[in-house]
Amino acid sequence: MVYAIVRTGGKQYRAEPGAKLRVDRLESKVGDKVTFSDVLLISGDTGVAAGNPVAGASVSATVIAQIRDTKVRVFKFKRRKHYKKTRGHRQYLTTILIDGVQP
């Protein structure tokens, strides 16, 4: 089983071939190929390699969809001051399909 830990958008994801991931928005269109070269760890048949980033390793993926996440309610309240405020936020996300992991 081959997998890699990839860093994108300030977060880390475990990428395996055939897996679908929802990452922070990428400036790519649906159907575009994306390559992640910021691979922090790669595990495969030959063993485990770690680095920041691992030299020569990359992960290729295909953009499936550009979506927005569910709404997060932000509610501010101060007791006895007649102050309350409600806001909402929907994060932009990109759904990707991992095509392969190259060590």
Backbone hydrogen bonds in HBPLUS format (Angstrom, degrees):
<---DONOR---> <-ACCEPTOR-->    atom                        ^
c    i                          cat <-CA-CA->   ^        H-A-AA   ^      H-
h    n   atom  resd res      DA  || num        DHA   H-A  angle D-A-AA Bond
n    s   type  num  typ     dist DA aas  dist angle  dist       angle   num
A0003-TYR N   A0043-SER O   3.02 MM  40  5.49 156.8  2.08 148.4 155.1     1
A0043-SER N   A0003-TYR O   2.91 MM  40  5.49 173.4  1.92 165.4 165.8     2
A0004-ALA N   A0015-ALA O   2.94 MM  11  5.22 149.4  2.03 142.4 152.3     3
A0015-ALA N   A0004-ALA O   2.73 MM  11  5.22 171.2  1.74 165.9 167.7     4
A0005-ILE N   A0041-LEU O   2.85 MM  36  5.08 156.6  1.90 142.2 147.5     5
A0040-LEU N   A0005-ILE O   2.82 MM  35  5.51 153.8  1.89 159.5 167.1     6
A0006-VAL N   A0013-TYR O   2.84 MM   7  5.31 161.0  1.88 157.7 160.8     7
A0013-TYR N   A0006-VAL O   2.83 MM   7  5.31 156.4  1.88 151.8 159.8     8
A0007-ARG N   A0038-ASP O   3.08 MM  31  5.76 167.0  2.10 166.9 171.0     9
A0008-THR N   A0011-LYS O   2.98 MM   3  5.61 152.9  2.05 158.8 166.2    10
A0011-LYS N   A0008-THR O   3.22 MM   3  5.61 166.0  2.24 112.8 116.9    11
A0019-ALA N   A0016-GLU O   3.07 MM   3  5.51 162.6  2.10 140.5 139.8    12
A0018-GLY N   A0098-ILE O   2.85 MM  80  5.35 175.2  1.86 146.9 147.8    13
A0098-ILE N   A0019-ALA O   2.93 MM  79  5.50 170.7  1.94 164.4 166.1    14
A0021-LEU N   A0096-ILE O   2.92 MM  75  5.36 158.3  1.97 149.8 157.1    15
A0096-ILE N   A0021-LEU O   2.84 MM  75  5.36 162.3  1.87 156.8 162.8    16
A0023-VAL N   A0094-THR O   2.94 MM  71  5.40 157.6  1.99 161.1 155.6    17
A0094-THR N   A0023-VAL O   2.86 MM  71  5.40 162.4  1.89 156.7 161.0    18
A0028-SER N   A0026-LEU O   2.86 MM   2  5.57 134.4  2.07 105.9  92.0    19
A0032-ASP N   A0029-LYS O   3.10 MM   3  5.65 163.9  2.12 135.7 137.4    20
A0031-GLY N   A0063-VAL O   2.88 MM  32  5.25 163.4  1.91 138.8 144.5    21
A0063-VAL N   A0032-ASP O   2.97 MM  31  5.57 164.4  2.00 161.8 167.0    22
A0034-VAL N   A0061-ALA O   2.76 MM  27  5.16 168.2  1.77 149.9 152.9    23
A0061-ALA N   A0034-VAL O   2.78 MM  27  5.16 155.0  1.84 158.8 163.9    24
A0036-PHE N   A0059-VAL O   2.76 MM  23  5.09 168.6  1.77 157.3 160.3    25
A0059-VAL N   A0036-PHE O   2.91 MM  23  5.09 153.6  1.98 142.7 151.4    26
A0054-VAL N   A0039-VAL O   2.80 MM  15  5.73 160.9  1.83 165.9 172.6    27
A0051-GLY N   A0040-LEU O   3.08 MM  11  5.41 161.4  2.11 150.4 148.6    28
A0042-ILE N   A0049-ALA O   2.87 MM   7  5.35 157.3  1.93 157.2 163.8    29
A0049-ALA N   A0042-ILE O   2.88 MM   7  5.35 163.7  1.90 159.1 164.6    30
A0044-GLY N   A0047-GLY O   3.03 MM   3  5.45 156.3  2.08 144.1 151.6    31
A0047-GLY N   A0044-GLY O   3.40 MM   3  5.45 152.9  2.48  98.6 106.1    32
A0057-ALA N   A0054-VAL O   3.42 MM   3  5.73 166.9  2.44 120.0 123.3    33
A0058-SER N   A0102-GLN O   2.98 MM  44  5.32 156.1  2.03 149.0 155.7    34
A0102-GLN N   A0058-SER O   2.87 MM  44  5.32 166.5  1.89 164.8 167.7    35
A0060-SER N   A0100-GLY O   3.02 MM  40  5.45 159.8  2.06 151.3 157.7    36
A0099-ASP N   A0060-SER O   2.85 MM  39  5.54 152.1  1.92 135.0 143.1    37
A0100-GLY N   A0060-SER O   3.34 MM  40  5.45 161.6  2.37 137.0 138.1    38
A0062-THR N   A0097-LEU O   2.93 MM  35  5.26 154.2  1.99 142.8 150.3    39
A0097-LEU N   A0062-THR O   2.88 MM  35  5.26 157.4  1.93 149.4 156.8    40
A0064-ILE N   A0095-THR O   2.77 MM  31  5.44 164.1  1.80 153.2 156.9    41
A0065-ALA N   A0095-THR O   3.34 MM  30  5.13 158.4  2.39 130.9 134.4    42
A0095-THR N   A0065-ALA O   2.88 MM  30  5.13 163.3  1.90 147.4 152.9    43
A0067-ILE N   A0093-LEU O   2.89 MM  26  5.25 152.7  1.97 142.8 150.5    44
A0093-LEU N   A0067-ILE O   2.81 MM  26  5.25 176.6  1.81 146.2 147.4    45
A0069-ASP N   A0091-GLN O   2.81 MM  22  5.29 164.2  1.83 157.7 162.4    46
A0072-VAL N   A0089-HIS O   2.90 MM  17  5.26 161.4  1.93 148.4 154.4    47
A0089-HIS N   A0072-VAL O   3.03 MM  17  5.26 138.5  2.21 136.8 149.1    48
A0074-VAL N   A0087-ARG O   2.74 MM  13  4.98 174.0  1.74 151.4 150.0    49
A0087-ARG N   A0074-VAL O   2.77 MM  13  4.98 159.9  1.80 151.7 158.0    50
A0076-LYS N   A0085-LYS O   2.83 MM   9  5.11 166.8  1.84 154.8 159.2    51
A0085-LYS N   A0076-LYS O   2.90 MM   9  5.11 153.3  1.97 143.7 148.1    52
A0078-LYS N   A0083-TYR O   3.11 MM   5  5.50 161.8  2.15 151.5 150.2    53
